[in-house]
Amino acid sequence: MRLMDNECGVSSVKVMIWLAILGAVFYVGITYLSVQLDFQRMKDAMSNKANVAQVLKDEEIRNDLVAKAKDLGLPLKGENFVIVRDEDKRTMTIKTAWDVEVHYFGGLCGDLCIQTYHFEPVAQENITTK
């Protein structure tokens, strides 16, 4: 039946539906990307701190990482960071983990719109001594 194609204004409705779908895809993509970027920024900060471990103490590293997590809005505190110095292998390892619950579309569609992401970044760098 071609009745729908011959009606006035149907093409405008089709365009509006496609724009709504594209807008929803764009919104979900931007929301997901922001969560992933926060993970990458935290992982980079951990790697940077592990790189300069020979000049910083563990407590300074932990305080800097907690400040970075606070800037990113991540639910991390000092006890969430595990810092391990291995003097035999001359490495520094920093680990942490957190969960982020994202409510797409304000949770309008119930459990389908709620997604929980789990992140476990690990930074391991060689320590060079002077």
N, C-alpha and C positions, 0 to 999 in steps of 0.2 A: 504494500500500500504506500502510495506516494502522497497521501493526504497531508502528512506532517510537513513535507517539503514545500507544499503549495500554500501553506498558511502564512499570513503576514506576521512578521516579527519572530518567526521560528529561528531564523538564522541568528538573530540577536540573542535569543535564549541559548543557542548552542555556543556562541562566542562567550557569553557570560559563564556558562558551565565550564568551558575549557579554561577560562581565566581563573575561576575558583579552584579548579584542580591544580593548575600551575602554581597558584598562590599557596595552596596547602603543601605542595611538594617543596616549594621554595622555603616555606616556614620550617618544615621538618628538617630539611637539609641544613639550614642555618643553625637551628637549635642543636642538632647532632654535631655539627662542626665546632660549635663553641665549646661543647663538652670535651671533644677530642683535642682541641687546641689547649685547653687548660691542662689536660694530661701531659701533652708534649712540653708545655712551658715548665711544668713542675719537674718533669724528667730532665730537661735541659739544666734547670737550676741545680738539681742533684748532681748531675755530671760536672758542672762547673765547680761546685763545692768539693767534689771528690778530687778534681784536678789540682786544687790548691790546698790539699790536705796537709802538705808538709809545712805550711806556714800558719794554718789555723788549728785551733783546738776543737775537740769534738763538741763542746758546749757552744762555741761560736758558730760552728756549722749548723748545729741543731736550731739555734736561735734565728739564724738567717733563713733557714728553710721554713720555719714556722711563720716568719714574717712574709715570705713569698706565698705560702699557702693562704695566709690571711688576705693578702692582696688579690689572689685569684678566687677567693670565696670558697676555698676547699675546707672540708671538716677535719683538719689535721692539727694535732697538738704535738708538743715535744715528745711525748711518749709513743707517738705513732711512727717515729723515725728510728730505725735500727742502724747504728753506725758501727762498723767493724773494721779495725785496722789490723792487717796481717803483716807484721814486721818481717817475717821470714820470706814471704813472697813479695813484699813491698807493694801491697795493694790496699786500697780503701774501697769498702763496699757500703753503699747506703741503700736501704730498702724502706719501703712504706706501702701502704694499701689503703684504699678507701672505696666507698660505694657512692654513686650519685643516682638519685631517683629523679627522672625527668618526666614532667607531666605535659605531654603534647596536647595542644588545644585546651589547656586548662583542665584536663581530665574529663571532658564532656562525654567521651564514649567509654567511660569506665576503665576496666583493666586493659583494654586495647590501647588506650592512650598513655598508659603509664609504663615506662621502661626503666629498669635498673641496670646501670653499668658498673662493672667492678674493674678497678685499676690496680695494678701492682708494679709500679716502676722500680727498676733496680739499676743503680749506677755503680759500675766497678771500674776503677781507674788505677793505673800504676802510679806509685809515689816515688818520685826521684828525690834522693837526698843530696844535700849540698855539702 
